[in-house]
């Protein structure tokens, strides 16, 4: 029920209370109980006094749901086209799920007309309230990081060619030998080898944005306290259905020790020592495990100068990024390295 009141609306700047969907809950509750909410108006047709803000919220939400919104109205988003005919959106500002769903629906229609293909939505953690609306619109999860969720949608009626999420995890192991032919080994406190008594190489995972040669030096320092210098990659293996069902690449690297005093990482390492390399290779676990035995034999061959691994050569990509190329440092590799140094 609406009544006429000639009082002018107040322009006070009090803090705004509950708005939007929260106020609509009051309207829905009143309707369910068979009640009506009265609203008063001033001479200029503005709702005033009690229930005026609730009515204004009702009108605002109704308009956002019904009025077409163009792509230019995505004020809460920063979007750009990718190199493959798609669109990448990043939600930057707060938005309620009703507004998001309405804008997304209209934009999807527009992108379909424009012949766009893959649509990517980057939802930062603080905008997780919009996930349900995106999924309801047909989007699926692609990947997630600690601070955002990426969702994707393939528009055309053709096979979906959106690339899969990163498929591999990188790990490193360090083969470090002193001038006494002793290898640096550790016993871990937990995991597969925890409590087994097996002595193994220091190992660990490569961090995002970290080079293999830097990662293995860091891991050795963290676990044993020993300073090292990278020499070469001796070998690597690939396995599947590993961590979180992803594939795994593990690089066995040879390092040169620059210090010899041991300071074990108490949280992960039970014990650390320098062990005769022949004793390491003679451990029952190593000999009974084909992969470990193979790696031990490669390491021994390297010590006996019967094996050449892959050295890291600094170079630059076509886009100007600094990177490393790992190549076999045999006669041909040495010639290529010498040519590079002379250039």
Buried (B, 14 or more C-beta within 10 A) or exposed (E): EEEEEEEEBEEEEEEEEEBBEEBBEBBEEBEEEEEEBEBBBBEEEEBBBEBBBBBBBBEBBEEBEEEEBEBEBBEBBEBEEEEEEBBBBBBBEEBBBBBBBBBBEBBBEEBEEEEBBBBBBBBEEEBEEBBEBBEEBEBEEBEEEEEBBBBBBBBEEEEEEBEEEEEBBBBBBBBBBBEEEBBBBBBBBEEEBEEEEBBBBBBBBBEEEBBBBBBBBBBBBBBBBBBBEBBBBBBBBEEEEBEEEEBBBBBBBBBEBEEEEBEBBEEBBBEBBBBEBEEBBEBEBBEEBEEBBEBBEBBBEBBEEEBBBBBBBEEEEEEEEEEBEBBBBEEEBBEBBEEEEEE
